[in-house]
Amino acid sequence: MEVAVDRVMQAYGMMVNITFGQEKTLRADVAGFLSASPSTDENQLAIEGLRYLRTK
């Protein structure tokens, strides 16, 4: 799951300007969200994570 969270944060960082502190908070938020997902596919998790951040 760590790979998916890294991919989410890298992609989200290209779309939105965020500070280091905001990234840290969002990273923990995304990790918590993805840990509840039944999927184990890293690609699917990354998509779900980006979708979560875009609607947040």
mmCIF file of the N, C-alpha and C atoms, coordinates in Angstrom:
data_MODEL
# 
_entry.id   MODEL 
# 
loop_
_atom_site.group_PDB 
_atom_site.id 
_atom_site.type_symbol 
_atom_site.label_atom_id 
_atom_site.label_alt_id 
_atom_site.label_comp_id 
_atom_site.label_asym_id 
_atom_site.label_entity_id 
_atom_site.label_seq_id 
_atom_site.pdbx_PDB_ins_code 
_atom_site.Cartn_x 
_atom_site.Cartn_y 
_atom_site.Cartn_z 
_atom_site.occupancy 
_atom_site.B_iso_or_equiv 
_atom_site.pdbx_formal_charge 
_atom_site.auth_seq_id 
_atom_site.auth_comp_id 
_atom_site.auth_asym_id 
_atom_site.auth_atom_id 
_atom_site.pdbx_PDB_model_num 
ATOM 1   N N  . MET A 1 1  ? 0.816   -1.184 0.000  1.00 0.00 ? 1  MET A N  1 
ATOM 2   C CA . MET A 1 1  ? 0.000   0.000  0.000  1.00 0.00 ? 1  MET A CA 1 
ATOM 3   C C  . MET A 1 1  ? 0.866   1.257  0.000  1.00 0.00 ? 1  MET A C  1 
ATOM 4   N N  . GLU A 1 2  ? 2.048   1.180  0.543  1.00 0.00 ? 2  GLU A N  1 
ATOM 5   C CA . GLU A 1 2  ? 2.938   2.347  0.600  1.00 0.00 ? 2  GLU A CA 1 
ATOM 6   C C  . GLU A 1 2  ? 3.256   2.867  -0.797 1.00 0.00 ? 2  GLU A C  1 
ATOM 7   N N  . VAL A 1 3  ? 3.398   1.958  -1.746 1.00 0.00 ? 3  VAL A N  1 
ATOM 8   C CA . VAL A 1 3  ? 3.681   2.359  -3.126 1.00 0.00 ? 3  VAL A CA 1 
ATOM 9   C C  . VAL A 1 3  ? 2.505   3.160  -3.684 1.00 0.00 ? 3  VAL A C  1 
ATOM 10  N N  . ALA A 1 4  ? 1.296   2.699  -3.408 1.00 0.00 ? 4  ALA A N  1 
ATOM 11  C CA . ALA A 1 4  ? 0.104   3.403  -3.890 1.00 0.00 ? 4  ALA A CA 1 
ATOM 12  C C  . ALA A 1 4  ? 0.017   4.796  -3.270 1.00 0.00 ? 4  ALA A C  1 
ATOM 13  N N  . VAL A 1 5  ? 0.289   4.912  -1.993 1.00 0.00 ? 5  VAL A N  1 
ATOM 14  C CA . VAL A 1 5  ? 0.239   6.213  -1.316 1.00 0.00 ? 5  VAL A CA 1 
ATOM 15  C C  . VAL A 1 5  ? 1.292   7.142  -1.908 1.00 0.00 ? 5  VAL A C  1 
ATOM 16  N N  . ASP A 1 6  ? 2.485   6.620  -2.166 1.00 0.00 ? 6  ASP A N  1 
ATOM 17  C CA . ASP A 1 6  ? 3.540   7.434  -2.792 1.00 0.00 ? 6  ASP A CA 1 
ATOM 18  C C  . ASP A 1 6  ? 3.103   7.935  -4.172 1.00 0.00 ? 6  ASP A C  1 
ATOM 19  N N  . ARG A 1 7  ? 2.482   7.061  -4.954 1.00 0.00 ? 7  ARG A N  1 
ATOM 20  C CA . ARG A 1 7  ? 2.024   7.452  -6.287 1.00 0.00 ? 7  ARG A CA 1 
ATOM 21  C C  . ARG A 1 7  ? 0.929   8.506  -6.203 1.00 0.00 ? 7  ARG A C  1 
ATOM 22  N N  . VAL A 1 8  ? 0.019   8.324  -5.264 1.00 0.00 ? 8  VAL A N  1 
ATOM 23  C CA . VAL A 1 8  ? -1.061  9.300  -5.069 1.00 0.00 ? 8  VAL A CA 1 
ATOM 24  C C  . VAL A 1 8  ? -0.479  10.661 -4.735 1.00 0.00 ? 8  VAL A C  1 
ATOM 25  N N  . MET A 1 9  ? 0.436   10.703 -3.787 1.00 0.00 ? 9  MET A N  1 
ATOM 26  C CA . MET A 1 9  ? 0.993   11.973 -3.343 1.00 0.00 ? 9  MET A CA 1 
ATOM 27  C C  . MET A 1 9  ? 1.826   12.629 -4.440 1.00 0.00 ? 9  MET A C  1 
ATOM 28  N N  . GLN A 1 10 ? 2.542   11.833 -5.211 1.00 0.00 ? 10 GLN A N  1 
ATOM 29  C CA . GLN A 1 10 ? 3.335   12.391 -6.306 1.00 0.00 ? 10 GLN A CA 1 
ATOM 30  C C  . GLN A 1 10 ? 2.414   13.019 -7.354 1.00 0.00 ? 10 GLN A C  1 
ATOM 31  N N  . ALA A 1 11 ? 1.375   12.312 -7.739 1.00 0.00 ? 11 ALA A N  1 
ATOM 32  C CA . ALA A 1 11 ? 0.437   12.833 -8.741 1.00 0.00 ? 11 ALA A CA 1 
ATOM 33  C C  . ALA A 1 11 ? -0.327  14.037 -8.200 1.00 0.00 ? 11 ALA A C  1 
ATOM 34  N N  . TYR A 1 12 ? -0.779  13.957 -6.965 1.00 0.00 ? 12 TYR A N  1 
ATOM 35  C CA . TYR A 1 12 ? -1.552  15.054 -6.380 1.00 0.00 ? 12 TYR A CA 1 
ATOM 36  C C  . TYR A 1 12 ? -0.678  16.302 -6.240 1.00 0.00 ? 12 TYR A C  1 
ATOM 37  N N  . GLY A 1 13 ? 0.590   16.096 -5.908 1.00 0.00 ? 13 GLY A N  1 
ATOM 38  C CA . GLY A 1 13 ? 1.527   17.206 -5.789 1.00 0.00 ? 13 GLY A CA 1 
ATOM 39  C C  . GLY A 1 13 ? 1.749   17.936 -7.104 1.00 0.00 ? 13 GLY A C  1 
ATOM 40  N N  . MET A 1 14 ? 1.545   17.240 -8.223 1.00 0.00 ? 14 MET A N  1 
ATOM 41  C CA . MET A 1 14 ? 1.665   17.882 -9.533 1.00 0.00 ? 14 MET A CA 1 
ATOM 42  C C  . MET A 1 14 ? 0.409   18.676 -9.880 1.00 0.00 ? 14 MET A C  1 
ATOM 43  N N  . MET A 1 15 ? -0.711  18.312 -9.283 1.00 0.00 ? 15 MET A N  1 
ATOM 44  C CA . MET A 1 15 ? -1.974  18.993 -9.575 1.00 0.00 ? 15 MET A CA 1 
ATOM 45  C C  . MET A 1 15 ? -2.224  20.182 -8.661 1.00 0.00 ? 15 MET A C  1 
ATOM 46  N N  . VAL A 1 16 ? -1.765  20.081 -7.413 1.00 0.00 ? 16 VAL A N  1 
ATOM 47  C CA . VAL A 1 16 ? -2.073  21.087 -6.398 1.00 0.00 ? 16 VAL A CA 1 
ATOM 48  C C  . VAL A 1 16 ? -0.796  21.458 -5.654 1.00 0.00 ? 16 VAL A C  1 
ATOM 49  N N  . ASN A 1 17 ? -0.601  22.737 -5.428 1.00 0.00 ? 17 ASN A N  1 
ATOM 50  C CA . ASN A 1 17 ? 0.541   23.179 -4.629 1.00 0.00 ? 17 ASN A CA 1 
ATOM 51  C C  . ASN A 1 17 ? 0.238   22.951 -3.151 1.00 0.00 ? 17 ASN A C  1 
ATOM 52  N N  . ILE A 1 18 ? 1.036   22.128 -2.509 1.00 0.00 ? 18 ILE A N  1 
ATOM 53  C CA . ILE A 1 18 ? 0.837   21.864 -1.083 1.00 0.00 ? 18 ILE A CA 1 
ATOM 54  C C  . ILE A 1 18 ? 2.177   22.004 -0.362 1.00 0.00 ? 18 ILE A C  1 
ATOM 55  N N  . THR A 1 19 ? 2.091   22.378 0.909  1.00 0.00 ? 19 THR A N  1 
ATOM 56  C CA . THR A 1 19 ? 3.294   22.500 1.727  1.00 0.00 ? 19 THR A CA 1 
ATOM 57  C C  . THR A 1 19 ? 3.691   21.126 2.243  1.00 0.00 ? 19 THR A C  1 
ATOM 58  N N  . PHE A 1 20 ? 4.873   21.056 2.819  1.00 0.00 ? 20 PHE A N  1 
ATOM 59  C CA . PHE A 1 20 ? 5.350   19.795 3.386  1.00 0.00 ? 20 PHE A CA 1 
ATOM 60  C C  . PHE A 1 20 ? 4.408   19.317 4.494  1.00 0.00 ? 20 PHE A C  1 
ATOM 61  N N  . GLY A 1 21 ? 3.962   20.236 5.319  1.00 0.00 ? 21 GLY A N  1 
ATOM 62  C CA . GLY A 1 21 ? 3.045   19.883 6.404  1.00 0.00 ? 21 GLY A CA 1 
ATOM 63  C C  . GLY A 1 21 ? 1.719   19.364 5.887  1.00 0.00 ? 21 GLY A C  1 
ATOM 64  N N  . GLN A 1 22 ? 1.194   20.005 4.847  1.00 0.00 ? 22 GLN A N  1 
ATOM 65  C CA . GLN A 1 22 ? -0.055  19.546 4.248  1.00 0.00 ? 22 GLN A CA 1 
ATOM 66  C C  . GLN A 1 22 ? 0.127   18.163 3.628  1.00 0.00 ? 22 GLN A C  1 
ATOM 67  N N  . GLU A 1 23 ? 1.266   17.948 2.995  1.00 0.00 ? 23 GLU A N  1 
ATOM 68  C CA . GLU A 1 23 ? 1.535   16.640 2.389  1.00 0.00 ? 23 GLU A CA 1 
ATOM 69  C C  . GLU A 1 23 ? 1.557   15.555 3.451  1.00 0.00 ? 23 GLU A C  1 
ATOM 70  N N  . LYS A 1 24 ? 2.194   15.847 4.561  1.00 0.00 ? 24 LYS A N  1 
ATOM 71  C CA . LYS A 1 24 ? 2.275   14.875 5.646  1.00 0.00 ? 24 LYS A CA 1 
ATOM 72  C C  . LYS A 1 24 ? 0.879   14.504 6.160  1.00 0.00 ? 24 LYS A C  1 
ATOM 73  N N  . THR A 1 25 ? 0.041   15.511 6.338  1.00 0.00 ? 25 THR A N  1 
ATOM 74  C CA . THR A 1 25 ? -1.321  15.288 6.809  1.00 0.00 ? 25 THR A CA 1 
ATOM 75  C C  . THR A 1 25 ? -2.139  14.509 5.787  1.00 0.00 ? 25 THR A C  1 
ATOM 76  N N  . LEU A 1 26 ? -2.044  14.924 4.523  1.00 0.00 ? 26 LEU A N  1 
ATOM 77  C CA . LEU A 1 26 ? -2.792  14.244 3.466  1.00 0.00 ? 26 LEU A CA 1 
ATOM 78  C C  . LEU A 1 26 ? -2.313  12.811 3.274  1.00 0.00 ? 26 LEU A C  1 
ATOM 79  N N  . ARG A 1 27 ? -1.015  12.600 3.400  1.00 0.00 ? 27 ARG A N  1 
ATOM 80  C CA . ARG A 1 27 ? -0.464  11.249 3.257  1.00 0.00 ? 27 ARG A CA 1 
ATOM 81  C C  . ARG A 1 27 ? -1.068  10.305 4.310  1.00 0.00 ? 27 ARG A C  1 
ATOM 82  N N  . ALA A 1 28 ? -1.145  10.778 5.541  1.00 0.00 ? 28 ALA A N  1 
ATOM 83  C CA . ALA A 1 28 ? -1.734  9.962  6.606  1.00 0.00 ? 28 ALA A CA 1 
ATOM 84  C C  . ALA A 1 28 ? -3.222  9.737  6.348  1.00 0.00 ? 28 ALA A C  1 
ATOM 85  N N  . ASP A 1 29 ? -3.892  10.756 5.855  1.00 0.00 ? 29 ASP A N  1 
ATOM 86  C CA . ASP A 1 29 ? -5.319  10.666 5.548  1.00 0.00 ? 29 ASP A CA 1 
ATOM 87  C C  . ASP A 1 29 ? -5.574  9.641  4.442  1.00 0.00 ? 29 ASP A C  1 
ATOM 88  N N  . VAL A 1 30 ? -4.786  9.705  3.385  1.00 0.00 ? 30 VAL A N  1 
ATOM 89  C CA . VAL A 1 30 ? -4.935  8.767  2.269  1.00 0.00 ? 30 VAL A CA 1 
ATOM 90  C C  . VAL A 1 30 ? -4.614  7.340  2.715  1.00 0.00 ? 30 VAL A C  1 
ATOM 91  N N  . ALA A 1 31 ? -3.565  7.181  3.496  1.00 0.00 ? 31 ALA A N  1 
ATOM 92  C CA . ALA A 1 31 ? -3.197  5.852  3.980  1.00 0.00 ? 31 ALA A CA 1 
ATOM 93  C C  . ALA A 1 31 ? -4.330  5.253  4.813  1.00 0.00 ? 31 ALA A C  1 
ATOM 94  N N  . GLY A 1 32 ? -4.950  6.060  5.650  1.00 0.00 ? 32 GLY A N  1 
ATOM 95  C CA . GLY A 1 32 ? -6.082  5.584  6.441  1.00 0.00 ? 32 GLY A CA 1 
ATOM 96  C C  . GLY A 1 32 ? -7.256  5.196  5.569  1.00 0.00 ? 32 GLY A C  1 
ATOM 97  N N  . PHE A 1 33 ? -7.531  6.008  4.562  1.00 0.00 ? 33 PHE A N  1 
ATOM 98  C CA . PHE A 1 33 ? -8.629  5.720  3.640  1.00 0.00 ? 33 PHE A CA 1 
ATOM 99  C C  . PHE A 1 33 ? -8.362  4.419  2.874  1.00 0.00 ? 33 PHE A C  1 
ATOM 100 N N  . LEU A 1 34 ? -7.155  4.279  2.352  1.00 0.00 ? 34 LEU A N  1 
ATOM 101 C CA . LEU A 1 34 ? -6.838  3.094  1.554  1.00 0.00 ? 34 LEU A CA 1 
ATOM 102 C C  . LEU A 1 34 ? -6.750  1.819  2.385  1.00 0.00 ? 34 LEU A C  1 
ATOM 103 N N  . SER A 1 35 ? -6.427  1.951  3.649  1.00 0.00 ? 35 SER A N  1 
ATOM 104 C CA . SER A 1 35 ? -6.345  0.754  4.496  1.00 0.00 ? 35 SER A CA 1 
ATOM 105 C C  . SER A 1 35 ? -7.721  0.099  4.670  1.00 0.00 ? 35 SER A C  1 
ATOM 106 N N  . ALA A 1 36 ? -8.778  0.865  4.466  1.00 0.00 ? 36 ALA A N  1 
ATOM 107 C CA . ALA A 1 36 ? -10.138 0.320  4.574  1.00 0.00 ? 36 ALA A CA 1 
ATOM 108 C C  . ALA A 1 36 ? -10.612 -0.298 3.259  1.00 0.00 ? 36 ALA A C  1 
ATOM 109 N N  . SER A 1 37 ? -9.836  -0.141 2.203  1.00 0.00 ? 37 SER A N  1 
ATOM 110 C CA . SER A 1 37 ? -10.223 -0.657 0.887  1.00 0.00 ? 37 SER A CA 1 
ATOM 111 C C  . SER A 1 37 ? -9.969  -2.161 0.806  1.00 0.00 ? 37 SER A C  1 
ATOM 112 N N  . PRO A 1 38 ? -10.908 -2.894 0.229  1.00 0.00 ? 38 PRO A N  1 
ATOM 113 C CA . PRO A 1 38 ? -10.704 -4.344 0.078  1.00 0.00 ? 38 PRO A CA 1 
ATOM 114 C C  . PRO A 1 38 ? -9.712  -4.690 -1.037 1.00 0.00 ? 38 PRO A C  1 
ATOM 115 N N  . SER A 1 39 ? -9.417  -3.731 -1.904 1.00 0.00 ? 39 SER A N  1 
ATOM 116 C CA . SER A 1 39 ? -8.511  -3.980 -3.028 1.00 0.00 ? 39 SER A CA 1 
ATOM 117 C C  . SER A 1 39 ? -7.067  -4.104 -2.552 1.00 0.00 ? 39 SER A C  1 
ATOM 118 N N  . THR A 1 40 ? -6.314  -4.968 -3.224 1.00 0.00 ? 40 THR A N  1 
ATOM 119 C CA . THR A 1 40 ? -4.883  -5.093 -2.936 1.00 0.00 ? 40 THR A CA 1 
ATOM 120 C C  . THR A 1 40 ? -4.037  -4.694 -4.145 1.00 0.00 ? 40 THR A C  1 
ATOM 121 N N  . ASP A 1 41 ? -4.694  -4.355 -5.243 1.00 0.00 ? 41 ASP A N  1 
ATOM 122 C CA . ASP A 1 41 ? -4.006  -3.945 -6.463 1.00 0.00 ? 41 ASP A CA 1 
ATOM 123 C C  . ASP A 1 41 ? -3.486  -2.519 -6.297 1.00 0.00 ? 41 ASP A C  1 
ATOM 124 N N  . GLU A 1 42 ? -2.179  -2.349 -6.424 1.00 0.00 ? 42 GLU A N  1 
ATOM 125 C CA . GLU A 1 42 ? -1.554  -1.037 -6.224 1.00 0.00 ? 42 GLU A CA 1 
ATOM 126 C C  . GLU A 1 42 ? -2.101  0.018  -7.187 1.00 0.00 ? 42 GLU A C  1 
ATOM 127 N N  . ASN A 1 43 ? -2.349  -0.362 -8.431 1.00 0.00 ? 43 ASN A N  1 
ATOM 128 C CA . ASN A 1 43 ? -2.883  0.592  -9.406 1.00 0.00 ? 43 ASN A CA 1 
ATOM 129 C C  . ASN A 1 43 ? -4.286  1.052  -9.009 1.00 0.00 ? 43 ASN A C  1 
ATOM 130 N N  . GLN A 1 44 ? -5.116  0.106  -8.628 1.00 0.00 ? 44 GLN A N  1 
ATOM 131 C CA . GLN A 1 44 ? -6.480  0.446  -8.221 1.00 0.00 ? 44 GLN A CA 1 
ATOM 132 C C  . GLN A 1 44 ? -6.470  1.302  -6.956 1.00 0.00 ? 44 GLN A C  1 
ATOM 133 N N  . LEU A 1 45 ? -5.583  0.983  -6.023 1.00 0.00 ? 45 LEU A N  1 
ATOM 134 C CA . LEU A 1 45 ? -5.480  1.775  -4.799 1.00 0.00 ? 45 LEU A CA 1 
ATOM 135 C C  . LEU A 1 45 ? -5.054  3.209  -5.105 1.00 0.00 ? 45 LEU A C  1 
ATOM 136 N N  . ALA A 1 46 ? -4.130  3.365  -6.041 1.00 0.00 ? 46 ALA A N  1 
ATOM 137 C CA . ALA A 1 46 ? -3.671  4.710  -6.406 1.00 0.00 ? 46 ALA A CA 1 
ATOM 138 C C  . ALA A 1 46 ? -4.817  5.521  -7.013 1.00 0.00 ? 46 ALA A C  1 
ATOM 139 N N  . ILE A 1 47 ? -5.608  4.882  -7.855 1.00 0.00 ? 47 ILE A N  1 
ATOM 140 C CA . ILE A 1 47 ? -6.758  5.567  -8.455 1.00 0.00 ? 47 ILE A CA 1 
ATOM 141 C C  . ILE A 1 47 ? -7.762  5.962  -7.380 1.00 0.00 ? 47 ILE A C  1 
ATOM 142 N N  . GLU A 1 48 ? -8.050  5.037  -6.478 1.00 0.00 ? 48 GLU A N  1 
ATOM 143 C CA . GLU A 1 48 ? -8.982  5.331  -5.385 1.00 0.00 ? 48 GLU A CA 1 
ATOM 144 C C  . GLU A 1 48 ? -8.464  6.473  -4.513 1.00 0.00 ? 48 GLU A C  1 
ATOM 145 N N  . GLY A 1 49 ? -7.167  6.473  -4.250 1.00 0.00 ? 49 GLY A N  1 
ATOM 146 C CA . GLY A 1 49 ? -6.573  7.524  -3.425 1.00 0.00 ? 49 GLY A CA 1 
ATOM 147 C C  . GLY A 1 49 ? -6.666  8.892  -4.080 1.00 0.00 ? 49 GLY A C  1 
ATOM 148 N N  . LEU A 1 50 ? -6.392  8.955  -5.377 1.00 0.00 ? 50 LEU A N  1 
ATOM 149 C CA . LEU A 1 50 ? -6.516  10.228 -6.099 1.00 0.00 ? 50 LEU A CA 1 
ATOM 150 C C  . LEU A 1 50 ? -7.958  10.700 -6.143 1.00 0.00 ? 50 LEU A C  1 
ATOM 151 N N  . ARG A 1 51 ? -8.848  9.771  -6.371 1.00 0.00 ? 51 ARG A N  1 
ATOM 152 C CA . ARG A 1 51 ? -10.272 10.123 -6.392 1.00 0.00 ? 51 ARG A CA 1 
ATOM 153 C C  . ARG A 1 51 ? -10.692 10.677 -5.028 1.00 0.00 ? 51 ARG A C  1 
ATOM 154 N N  . TYR A 1 52 ? -10.205 10.061 -3.982 1.00 0.00 ? 52 TYR A N  1 
ATOM 155 C CA . TYR A 1 52 ? -10.517 10.511 -2.606 1.00 0.00 ? 52 TYR A CA 1 
ATOM 156 C C  . TYR A 1 52 ? -10.012 11.938 -2.377 1.00 0.00 ? 52 TYR A C  1 
ATOM 157 N N  . LEU A 1 53 ? -8.780  12.218 -2.762 1.00 0.00 ? 53 LEU A N  1 
ATOM 158 C CA . LEU A 1 53 ? -8.231  13.555 -2.547 1.00 0.00 ? 53 LEU A CA 1 
ATOM 159 C C  . LEU A 1 53 ? -8.929  14.611 -3.400 1.00 0.00 ? 53 LEU A C  1 
ATOM 160 N N  . ARG A 1 54 ? -9.310  14.255 -4.606 1.00 0.00 ? 54 ARG A N  1 
ATOM 161 C CA . ARG A 1 54 ? -9.973  15.225 -5.494 1.00 0.00 ? 54 ARG A CA 1 
ATOM 162 C C  . ARG A 1 54 ? -11.355 15.599 -4.978 1.00 0.00 ? 54 ARG A C  1 
ATOM 163 N N  . THR A 1 55 ? -12.016 14.705 -4.256 1.00 0.00 ? 55 THR A N  1 
ATOM 164 C CA . THR A 1 55 ? -13.352 14.995 -3.740 1.00 0.00 ? 55 THR A CA 1 
ATOM 165 C C  . THR A 1 55 ? -13.307 15.550 -2.321 1.00 0.00 ? 55 THR A C  1 
ATOM 166 N N  . LYS A 1 56 ? -12.159 15.557 -1.743 1.00 0.00 ? 56 LYS A N  1 
ATOM 167 C CA . LYS A 1 56 ? -12.020 16.005 -0.362 1.00 0.00 ? 56 LYS A CA 1 
ATOM 168 C C  . LYS A 1 56 ? -12.068 17.497 -0.253 1.00 0.00 ? 56 LYS A C  1 
# 
